[in-house]
Amino acid sequence: MSAKVRIQPAHNIKDVKSLLNNVKANILVADKAYDAGWLHEFCFWRKIEAHIPIKGQIGRHKKGGWRKKAVEFFRKKTYNRRSTVEASIRSLKRKFGSSVNSKYVTTIKSEIYGRILTITYLADLELFRTEPLFPKYL
């Protein structure tokens, strides 16, 4: 797991390169906001499957490019599993709150990293779940 804490608001795409360098990921699943040629190229050279939907049209004037190659390898089934991660994040915000209580940079970072460690520990113990304990239909 990898995390980066910013005090000033900024888009997550600014941090994606450093976050991917910190983990051993084989697959990256992201929404359209992460559709950038440099990110597709970065994932290709790192041997990471990038499942990112393309924003709008690719354009006829571009004969190649990383975004055009990304269309060929995009799997909708893999992309649709992203909702599981989104549900996990939603349940984390319900459990721990969506804001921090600290005022200073060091304590904000400590609070967020502490939450991440707690979640990881609970997930290892299987005490934290996003799916129900019992199937809906028996």
C-alpha positions in Angstrom: 0.0 0.0 0.0 1.2 3.5 -0.8 -0.2 6.9 0.2 0.7 10.5 -0.2 -0.7 13.3 1.9 -1.1 16.8 0.4 -2.2 19.8 2.5 -3.2 22.0 -0.5 -5.8 20.6 -2.8 -4.4 19.1 -6.1 -5.5 16.4 -8.5 -4.3 12.9 -7.7 -2.7 12.4 -11.1 0.2 14.6 -9.9 1.1 11.8 -7.4 0.4 8.7 -9.4 3.9 8.2 -10.6 5.5 8.3 -7.2 2.8 6.1 -5.7 3.3 3.5 -8.4 7.0 3.6 -7.8 6.4 2.7 -4.2 4.3 -0.5 -4.8 4.7 -3.6 -6.9 1.5 -3.3 -9.0 0.6 -5.4 -12.0 -2.7 -3.6 -12.8 -3.8 0.0 -12.6 -7.5 0.7 -12.7 -8.5 4.3 -12.8 -11.3 6.6 -14.0 -11.2 9.0 -17.0 -9.5 11.7 -15.1 -6.3 9.7 -15.3 -6.3 9.4 -19.1 -3.0 10.9 -20.1 -0.5 9.7 -22.7 2.5 9.9 -20.3 0.7 7.7 -17.7 -0.1 5.0 -20.3 3.5 5.2 -21.4 4.8 5.0 -17.8 2.6 1.9 -17.2 3.8 0.2 -20.4 7.5 0.5 -19.5 6.8 -0.6 -15.9 4.8 -3.6 -17.2 1.6 -2.5 -15.5 -1.7 -3.1 -17.2 -3.5 0.2 -17.3 -7.3 0.0 -17.5 -8.3 3.6 -17.9 -11.2 4.6 -20.2 -10.3 7.1 -22.9 -11.7 10.7 -22.6 -13.7 11.6 -25.8 -12.3 10.8 -29.2 -8.7 10.0 -29.9 -8.6 12.1 -33.0 -7.8 11.2 -36.6 -4.6 13.3 -36.8 -2.8 11.0 -34.3 -1.8 7.8 -36.1 -0.3 6.1 -33.0 0.3 7.2 -29.5 0.0 5.6 -26.1 -3.7 6.4 -25.7 -4.6 4.6 -29.0 -2.7 1.5 -27.8 -4.5 1.7 -24.5 -7.8 1.3 -26.2 -6.7 -2.1 -27.6 -5.8 -3.5 -24.1 -8.7 -2.0 -22.1 -10.9 -4.7 -20.5 -14.2 -3.5 -19.3 -14.7 -6.5 -16.9 -11.5 -5.5 -15.1 -12.5 -1.8 -15.0 -15.9 -2.6 -13.6 -14.2 -4.2 -10.5 -13.2 -0.7 -9.6 -16.6 -0.3 -7.8 -15.3 -2.7 -5.1 -12.5 -0.4 -4.3 -14.8 2.6 -4.3 -17.1 0.8 -1.9 -14.2 0.1 0.4 -13.2 3.8 0.4 -16.8 4.8 1.1 -17.0 2.4 4.1 -13.7 3.7 5.4 -15.1 7.2 5.4 -18.2 6.0 7.2 -16.1 4.3 9.8 -13.3 6.8 10.4 -14.8 10.1 9.1 -14.1 11.9 5.9 -12.0 14.7 7.4 -9.1 15.0 9.8 -9.2 16.6 13.2 -5.6 17.7 13.3 -4.4 21.2 12.5 -0.7 20.9 11.7 1.0 19.1 8.8 2.9 16.5 10.9 -0.2 15.6 12.9 -2.4 15.4 9.8 0.1 13.0 8.2 0.3 11.0 11.4 -3.5 10.8 11.6 -4.0 9.6 8.0 -1.1 7.1 8.1 -2.5 5.8 11.4 -5.9 5.2 9.8 -4.2 3.4 6.9 -2.2 1.1 9.2 -5.4 0.4 11.2 -7.3 -0.5 8.1 -4.5 -2.7 6.8 -4.3 -4.5 10.2 -8.1 -5.0 10.4 -8.2 -6.3 6.8 -5.4 -8.8 7.6 -7.4 -10.0 10.6 -10.6 -10.1 8.4 -12.4 -7.8 10.9 -12.9 -5.1 8.3 -15.2 -6.1 5.4 -16.9 -4.4 2.5 -19.1 -7.4 1.7 -21.8 -9.0 3.9 -20.9 -11.9 6.1 -23.6 -14.1 4.7 -24.8 -14.4 1.1 -28.1 -12.6 0.3 -29.7 -15.7 -1.2 -29.3 -19.1 0.4 
